[in-house]
């Protein structure tokens, strides 16, 4: 693939890949078409694999690299109305582990950064619904959706030499929503 050669020519070498591509189709699972399902899997899972593969070909001879695949909290949770997206992001988590196992011998770490609820172009319609937004904030222990800079530290860590012994892992950056979707006890404030 031409993009890997172009990136290497532009920068001299490739040390870090943040593998971030995605799309979604929001509708009930019984209404998803074959083409819609394939679009989501092609972009989110197959695209992640082939981009990582081409960049790894540049990293392997140098015996060094950091690959950060962008997943989602849906790597570990399923949500109604986005079944293909959940399947693709679960696949990214599994793919990350397989690539970490295979490429670790070449000094390449492969990890998955899994954001929780962040406003994006894909989900902005949800954020326009104030009732839904209040419902969401109640489910997140830090009481707010993520902001773009909430991912900065995690990306920098996973791309840095400080994470040299971290590989095959999924790091959830989700404000704590993965601790549980409902409150089992009375608030302590």
Secondary structure, 3 states (H helix, E strand, C coil): CHHHHHHHHHHCCCCEEEECCCCCCCCCHHHCCHHHHHHHHHHHHHHHHHHHHHHHHHHHCCCCEEEEEECCHHHCCCCCCCHHHHHHHHHHHHHHHHHHHHHHHHCEEEEEEEECCECCCCCHHHHCCHHHHHHHHHHCCCCCCECHHHHHHHHHHHHCHHHCCCCCCEEEECCCHHHCCCCCCCCCC
